Amino acid sequence: RLLTNAGMRPGDVLVLTKPLGTGVVATAIKQDVAPAESERAAIEAMTTPNAAASAAAVAADASGATDITGFGLLGHLARMAEASAVDAVLDVAAVPMLPGARELAEHGLVPGGSRLRRAALWARAARRPGSNEVRRSGTSTSSGFVTRTASAGSRPEPAASIFVSVDRQATGRRPPMEVLSSRILVRPSDPERSRRFYRDVLGLAVYREFGPPDDPGLVFFLGQGFLEVAGRGSGGAGADVAIWLQVRNIQAEHERLQAAGGTVLRAPEREPWGLVEMWVLDPDGVRIVLVEVPEDHP
């Protein structure tokens, strides 16, 4: 099951599964001023896998997650809020910190990247009396998942603290589409020529091969998405290229797109191969295929 950072809704809470401050402690270690207890705690936090937290989040039916790394707590929280079109309230006093990290930060032992990002991030936050800027801007390494749960009573364990609540739907913003995975579809006029080009000339790594052995479709790794070269097209410049987006609830996306004035070329239909597909056109006529994978699909 895939958890994304775009699933927050008003009334949700977020849980941090590890304390923050590894970036601060690492800076202190470089300057040979880190207390032994802080150093041990930071190393333990950075070397503890997130597998248990991930399993607990799924078991608790969490529907969103992210990891707190280079952009710090405030940066990643801002990204989640923007992706979900909501506002979030941060209880700074409840944010768990590694032992000694707060004191080290107050003495200026803050990573350089945090200093550079602080002004931009702080401008996007509404300050409340008693807030502590240092705790909002520190970076971390492998600091665990921030997971969205339906209620405080169903939060995943282990969890250091519930410290963020999702306050309200941000004014004027529609909830975004939650994309679970994506790929670009290419229908080549000469499949073998295109397979050789993408595999042997361009040098893309093959993710999977499917279809008949004498004329297979290939799916290539493409950064955080995929490129699928399969079938046979007309050879036109744009008609044989499409964007493929997997969504969680295609009927909800259909209703949302219609309300937003999108051009739906074909309403959701279950295909013979078991997937539910809907076709949408962008303003230039590029076909976008929205896909839902049913639970009973093999």
C-alpha positions as CSV (number, residue, x, y, z in Angstrom):
1,R,0.0,0.0,0.0
2,L,1.4,3.4,-1.0
3,L,1.1,6.4,1.3
4,T,1.7,9.9,-0.2
5,N,2.1,13.4,1.3
6,A,-1.1,14.7,-0.3
7,G,-3.8,13.1,1.9
8,M,-4.4,15.5,4.8
9,R,-7.9,16.6,5.5
10,P,-9.4,18.9,8.1
11,G,-9.7,17.2,11.5
12,D,-6.7,14.9,11.0
13,V,-3.7,14.7,13.3
14,L,-0.1,13.9,12.4
15,V,2.3,11.8,14.4
16,L,6.1,12.0,14.4
17,T,7.7,8.6,14.9
18,K,11.2,9.8,15.8
19,P,12.5,12.9,17.7
20,L,14.1,15.7,15.7
21,G,17.5,17.3,16.0
22,T,19.9,15.0,14.2
23,G,21.1,17.9,12.0
24,V,21.8,20.0,15.1
25,V,23.7,17.2,16.9
26,A,25.6,16.4,13.7
27,T,26.7,20.0,13.4
28,A,27.9,19.9,17.1
29,I,29.7,16.6,16.4
30,K,31.6,18.2,13.5
31,Q,32.7,21.0,15.9
32,D,33.6,18.5,18.6
33,V,31.1,20.0,21.1
34,A,28.3,17.4,21.2
35,P,27.5,15.8,24.5
36,A,28.0,12.1,24.5
37,E,24.3,11.4,25.3
38,S,23.2,13.6,22.4
39,E,25.7,11.9,20.0
40,R,24.5,8.4,21.0
41,A,20.8,9.4,20.7
42,A,21.4,10.9,17.3
43,I,23.3,7.9,15.9
44,E,20.6,5.6,17.3
45,A,17.8,7.7,15.6
46,M,19.6,7.8,12.3
47,T,20.4,4.1,12.2
48,T,17.0,2.9,13.3
49,P,15.0,1.7,10.2
50,N,11.6,3.1,9.5
51,A,10.1,-0.4,8.8
52,A,8.3,-0.7,12.1
53,A,6.8,2.8,11.9
54,S,5.8,2.1,8.3
55,A,4.0,-1.2,9.2
56,A,2.3,0.5,12.2
57,A,1.1,3.4,10.0
58,V,-0.5,1.0,7.6
59,A,-2.0,-1.1,10.4
60,A,-3.5,2.1,11.8
61,D,-5.0,2.9,8.4
62,A,-3.0,6.0,7.9
63,S,-3.6,7.6,4.6
64,G,-0.6,9.9,4.2
65,A,3.1,10.0,5.1
66,T,6.4,11.8,4.5
67,D,9.9,11.7,6.0
68,I,11.4,14.7,7.8
69,T,14.8,15.2,6.2
70,G,16.7,18.2,4.6
71,F,13.8,20.6,4.5
72,G,13.1,20.2,8.2
73,L,9.8,19.8,10.0
74,L,8.3,23.1,8.9
75,G,9.4,22.6,5.3
76,H,7.9,19.1,4.9
77,L,4.8,20.1,6.9
78,A,4.3,23.1,4.5
79,R,4.7,20.8,1.5
80,M,2.1,18.4,2.9
81,A,-0.3,21.2,3.6
82,E,0.1,22.7,0.2
83,A,-0.3,19.3,-1.6
84,S,-3.4,18.7,0.5
85,A,-4.9,22.2,0.2
86,V,-5.2,22.6,3.9
87,D,-3.8,24.6,6.8
88,A,-2.1,23.0,9.8
89,V,-1.5,24.1,13.4
90,L,1.9,23.2,14.9
91,D,2.1,22.8,18.7
92,V,5.8,23.7,19.0
93,A,6.0,22.8,22.7
94,A,5.0,19.2,21.9
95,V,7.6,18.5,19.2
96,P,10.0,15.8,20.6
97,M,13.7,16.6,20.4
98,L,16.8,14.6,20.9
99,P,18.5,15.1,24.3
100,G,20.5,18.3,24.2
101,A,19.5,19.3,20.7
102,R,17.4,22.3,21.9
103,E,20.3,23.7,23.9
104,L,22.8,23.2,21.1
105,A,20.5,25.0,18.7
106,E,20.1,27.9,21.1
107,H,23.9,28.2,21.0
108,G,23.9,28.6,17.2
109,L,24.8,25.0,16.2
110,V,22.3,24.9,13.4
111,P,23.0,23.4,9.9
112,G,23.8,25.9,7.2
113,G,20.9,24.7,5.1
114,S,18.5,25.4,7.9
115,R,19.7,29.0,8.1
116,L,19.3,29.5,4.4
117,R,15.7,28.1,4.3
118,R,14.5,29.7,7.6
119,A,13.4,33.0,6.2
120,A,11.4,31.6,3.3
121,L,9.7,28.9,5.5
122,W,9.0,31.2,8.4
123,A,7.3,33.7,6.1
124,R,4.8,30.9,5.3
125,A,3.9,30.3,8.9
126,A,1.7,32.3,11.2
127,R,3.5,32.8,14.5
128,R,1.9,32.5,17.8
129,P,3.1,33.8,21.2
130,G,5.7,31.6,22.8
131,S,6.7,29.8,19.5
132,N,10.3,28.8,19.1
133,E,11.8,29.4,15.7
134,V,14.8,27.0,16.2
135,R,12.6,24.0,16.7
136,R,10.7,24.7,13.5
137,S,13.6,25.0,11.2
138,G,16.1,22.2,12.1
139,T,16.9,19.6,9.6
140,S,17.1,15.8,10.3
141,T,18.2,12.6,8.9
142,S,16.0,9.5,8.9
143,S,13.7,11.1,11.4
144,G,10.8,9.0,10.7
145,F,7.4,9.3,9.0
146,V,4.8,12.0,9.7
147,T,1.6,10.0,9.2
148,R,-1.9,11.2,8.9
149,T,-4.5,9.3,10.9
150,A,-8.2,9.6,11.3
151,S,-8.1,10.4,15.0
152,A,-5.7,10.6,17.9
153,G,-7.1,7.3,19.3
154,S,-5.9,5.4,16.2
155,R,-2.4,6.8,15.9
156,P,0.3,4.4,14.8
157,E,2.9,3.3,17.3
158,P,5.8,3.8,18.0
159,A,5.0,7.5,18.0
160,A,6.9,10.2,19.9
161,S,4.0,12.7,20.1
162,I,1.0,14.1,18.3
163,F,2.0,17.7,17.6
164,V,0.2,18.8,14.5
165,S,-3.5,19.2,13.8
166,V,-5.0,19.9,10.4
167,D,-7.0,23.0,11.0
168,R,-9.2,23.8,8.0
169,Q,-9.5,23.6,4.2
170,A,-7.4,26.4,2.8
171,T,-9.6,29.1,1.3
172,G,-9.9,29.0,-2.5
173,R,-7.9,25.8,-3.1
174,R,-9.4,22.6,-4.3
175,P,-8.1,19.3,-2.8
176,P,-5.5,18.1,-5.2
177,M,-5.5,14.8,-7.1
178,E,-3.7,12.1,-5.1
179,V,-1.4,10.4,-7.6
180,L,-0.1,7.0,-6.5
181,S,2.2,6.4,-9.4
182,S,2.7,7.7,-12.9
183,R,4.2,6.9,-16.3
184,I,4.4,8.3,-19.8
185,L,3.0,6.1,-22.5
186,V,4.6,6.0,-26.0
187,R,2.9,4.0,-28.8
188,P,5.8,3.8,-31.4
189,S,5.3,3.4,-35.2
190,D,8.2,0.9,-35.2
191,P,8.3,-0.8,-31.8
192,E,11.6,-2.6,-32.2
193,R,13.3,0.5,-33.3
194,S,12.0,2.4,-30.3
195,R,12.9,-0.4,-27.9
196,R,16.4,-0.3,-29.1
197,F,16.5,3.5,-28.8
198,Y,15.3,3.8,-25.3
199,R,17.1,0.7,-24.0
200,D,20.4,0.7,-26.0
201,V,20.9,4.3,-27.2
202,L,19.3,6.4,-24.5
203,G,20.4,3.8,-21.9
204,L,17.3,3.6,-19.7
205,A,17.1,0.7,-17.3
206,V,14.2,-1.7,-17.8
207,Y,11.7,-2.0,-15.0
208,R,9.6,-4.8,-16.5
209,E,8.7,-6.5,-19.8
210,F,5.3,-7.8,-20.7
211,G,3.3,-9.1,-23.6
212,P,4.4,-11.6,-26.4
213,P,8.1,-12.5,-26.4
214,D,8.5,-11.5,-30.1
215,D,7.0,-8.1,-29.6
216,P,7.2,-7.2,-25.9
217,G,6.2,-4.0,-24.2
218,L,8.9,-2.4,-22.1
219,V,8.5,-0.2,-19.0
220,F,11.6,1.8,-18.2
221,F,12.7,3.6,-15.0
222,L,12.3,7.3,-15.4
223,G,13.4,9.0,-12.2
224,Q,10.4,8.9,-9.9
225,G,8.1,7.8,-12.7
226,F,8.1,5.3,-15.6
227,L,8.2,5.3,-19.4
228,E,6.1,2.6,-21.1
229,V,6.9,1.8,-24.8
230,A,4.3,-0.7,-26.0
231,G,1.8,-1.3,-28.8
232,R,1.9,0.4,-32.1
233,G,1.0,4.0,-33.0
234,S,0.3,6.0,-36.1
235,G,3.6,7.8,-36.1
236,G,2.1,11.2,-35.3
237,A,4.0,13.7,-33.2
238,G,1.6,13.9,-30.3
239,A,-1.3,11.4,-30.8
240,D,0.7,8.4,-29.7
241,V,2.0,9.9,-26.4
242,A,-0.1,9.9,-23.2
243,I,0.3,10.6,-19.5
244,W,-0.7,7.7,-17.2
245,L,-1.7,8.5,-13.6
246,Q,-2.8,5.9,-11.0
247,V,-5.3,7.4,-8.5
248,R,-7.0,6.0,-5.4
249,N,-10.6,6.7,-6.3
250,I,-11.3,7.3,-10.0
251,Q,-15.0,8.1,-9.5
252,A,-14.2,10.9,-7.1
253,E,-11.6,12.2,-9.5
254,H,-14.2,12.1,-12.3
255,E,-16.6,14.2,-10.2
256,R,-13.8,16.6,-9.2
257,L,-12.7,17.1,-12.8
258,Q,-16.2,17.7,-14.1
259,A,-16.8,20.3,-11.3
260,A,-13.5,22.0,-12.2
261,G,-14.4,22.2,-15.9
262,G,-12.0,19.6,-17.2
263,T,-12.4,17.9,-20.5
264,V,-13.3,14.2,-19.9
265,L,-12.9,12.3,-23.1
266,R,-14.2,9.1,-21.6
267,A,-15.8,8.4,-18.3
268,P,-14.5,5.7,-16.0
269,E,-14.8,2.2,-17.5
270,R,-13.5,-1.2,-16.4
271,E,-11.1,-2.5,-19.1
272,P,-10.9,-6.2,-20.1
273,W,-7.5,-6.4,-18.3
274,G,-9.2,-5.4,-15.0
275,L,-8.2,-1.8,-14.5
276,V,-10.7,1.1,-14.4
277,E,-9.6,3.9,-16.8
278,M,-10.8,7.4,-17.5
279,W,-9.5,9.6,-20.3
280,V,-8.9,13.3,-20.0
281,L,-7.6,15.9,-22.4
282,D,-5.3,18.8,-21.5
283,P,-5.7,22.1,-23.3
284,D,-3.3,21.0,-26.1
285,G,-5.1,17.7,-26.7
286,V,-2.6,15.5,-24.8
287,R,-4.4,12.4,-23.5
288,I,-4.2,11.8,-19.8
289,V,-5.2,8.3,-18.6
290,L,-6.4,8.1,-15.0
291,V,-6.3,4.6,-13.7
292,E,-7.7,2.9,-10.6
293,V,-6.4,-0.6,-9.6
294,P,-9.3,-2.5,-8.1
295,E,-8.6,-4.4,-4.9
296,D,-9.4,-7.7,-6.6
297,H,-6.9,-7.0,-9.4
298,P,-4.1,-9.6,-9.4
